[in-house]
Amino acid sequence: MDDKFKKLLAKVKSLQASGNYDLSLEEDLSIAIMNLISLEEHFFLTSQKTGKSDYLDLLQQTREVRKQLLAQMIPQHEGETWCITKHLLAATMRLIEVGTKYQADGKKAEADTSFTQAYKIYSLFWAVRLKLLDLKGVKKIDKALTIEDLTTQLIDCCQE
């Protein structure tokens, strides 16, 4: 195990031990935010397809709720981390939806690929959210660094 991974694993264990995070609650909140982002997209598309601007009003209301909830998860941000986290959640949700559509069409391999990609993106969200990665100067994530493994260990929605 390389030193970077050991340091990240130690950070994850300290977060778990500290009890400062209710990660099962935050996991639910992140999924709620994903769904609100999807609603924003659907309200926009429906407004354009129907020509009814009322859907844009619903989009704005939904956006305000999403912004409030995301602010609970990302209270202090630097640079573009706010937008990064929003887009990581949006991409996760879309990849999950693509995977479920592939699955419904009997395309298991494509579904599995989409679900794996969704989890990788979701894991990056948690790495940014919990500041597991130092994003200053990062150009490429080391392939030996398995953020997905850390996310799996850190977030257990079944813990009450």
C-alpha positions in Angstrom: 0.0 0.0 0.0 1.5 3.3 -1.0 2.0 6.3 1.4 -0.7 8.4 -0.3 -3.3 5.7 0.2 -2.2 5.1 3.8 -2.6 8.8 4.6 -6.1 8.9 3.1 -7.1 5.7 4.9 -5.9 7.3 8.2 -7.9 10.4 7.4 -11.0 8.3 6.7 -10.6 6.4 10.0 -10.2 9.6 12.0 -13.4 11.0 10.4 -15.2 7.8 11.4 -13.8 7.9 14.9 -14.5 11.6 15.5 -18.2 11.2 15.2 -18.3 14.7 13.7 -20.1 13.5 10.6 -23.5 11.8 10.3 -22.6 10.3 6.9 -25.7 8.3 6.5 -27.7 11.6 6.8 -25.3 13.3 4.4 -25.6 10.4 1.9 -29.4 10.8 1.9 -29.0 14.6 1.5 -26.6 14.1 -1.5 -29.1 11.8 -3.2 -31.9 14.4 -2.5 -29.7 17.0 -4.1 -29.1 14.7 -7.1 -32.8 14.4 -7.6 -33.4 18.2 -7.3 -30.8 18.8 -10.0 -32.6 16.3 -12.2 -35.9 18.1 -11.5 -34.3 21.4 -12.6 -33.3 19.8 -15.9 -36.8 18.3 -16.4 -38.5 21.6 -15.6 -36.3 23.3 -18.2 -36.8 20.7 -20.9 -40.6 20.6 -20.2 -40.8 24.4 -20.5 -39.1 24.3 -23.8 -41.1 21.4 -25.2 -44.4 22.9 -24.1 -43.7 26.6 -24.5 -45.0 27.1 -20.9 -42.9 29.4 -18.8 -44.6 28.3 -15.6 -42.2 25.4 -15.6 -39.3 27.8 -15.4 -40.9 29.2 -12.2 -40.9 25.7 -10.8 -37.3 25.3 -11.9 -36.4 28.4 -9.9 -38.1 27.2 -6.8 -36.5 23.9 -7.0 -33.1 25.5 -7.6 -33.4 27.6 -4.4 -34.1 24.4 -2.4 -31.2 22.7 -4.0 -28.9 25.6 -3.3 -29.9 25.6 0.4 -29.3 21.9 0.8 -26.0 21.9 -1.0 -24.9 24.8 1.2 -25.5 22.5 4.2 -23.0 20.0 2.7 -20.5 22.5 1.2 -20.6 25.4 3.7 -17.1 26.7 2.9 -15.8 26.4 -0.6 -12.8 27.6 -2.4 -12.4 28.3 -6.1 -15.0 26.3 -7.9 -15.6 23.5 -5.5 -19.3 24.5 -5.1 -19.9 24.0 -8.9 -17.6 20.9 -8.9 -19.7 19.2 -6.3 -22.9 20.1 -8.0 -21.8 18.7 -11.3 -20.3 15.6 -9.7 -23.7 14.9 -8.2 -25.5 15.7 -11.5 -23.2 13.4 -13.4 -23.7 10.6 -10.9 -27.5 10.8 -11.1 -27.4 10.8 -14.9 -25.1 7.8 -15.0 -27.3 5.9 -12.6 -30.3 6.7 -14.9 -28.4 5.6 -18.0 -27.5 2.4 -16.1 -31.1 1.6 -15.2 -32.2 2.2 -18.8 -29.5 -0.2 -20.0 -30.6 -2.7 -17.4 -34.2 -2.4 -18.4 -33.1 -3.1 -22.0 -31.3 -6.2 -21.0 -27.8 -4.7 -21.6 -26.2 -5.9 -18.5 -22.5 -5.1 -19.4 -23.4 -1.5 -20.4 -25.5 -1.1 -17.2 -22.6 -2.4 -15.1 -20.2 0.1 -16.8 -22.5 3.0 -16.2 -23.0 2.0 -12.6 -19.3 1.7 -12.0 -18.7 5.1 -13.6 -21.5 6.6 -11.4 -19.9 5.3 -8.3 -16.5 6.6 -9.3 -17.9 10.1 -9.8 -19.9 9.9 -6.6 -16.7 8.9 -4.8 -15.0 11.9 -6.2 -17.8 14.0 -4.8 -17.1 12.6 -1.3 -13.4 13.1 -1.7 -14.1 16.8 -2.4 -16.8 17.1 0.3 -14.7 15.6 3.0 -11.5 17.2 1.8 -9.8 13.8 1.4 -7.9 15.2 -1.5 -5.7 18.2 -1.6 -7.0 19.8 -4.9 -4.3 22.4 -5.1 -2.2 21.6 -8.0 -3.9 18.3 -8.7 -3.8 17.6 -12.4 -4.4 13.8 -12.4 -5.6 11.4 -9.8 -3.1 8.6 -9.1 -4.6 5.4 -10.4 -3.3 3.5 -7.4 -5.4 5.8 -5.2 -8.8 4.1 -5.0 -11.2 6.8 -3.8 -14.1 4.3 -4.3 -12.6 2.0 -1.7 -12.4 4.9 0.8 -16.0 6.0 0.0 -17.2 2.4 0.5 -15.5 2.2 3.9 -16.5 5.7 5.0 -20.2 5.8 4.1 -22.3 3.1 5.4 -26.0 4.2 5.1 -27.0 1.2 7.3 -25.3 2.6 10.4 -27.9 4.3 12.6 
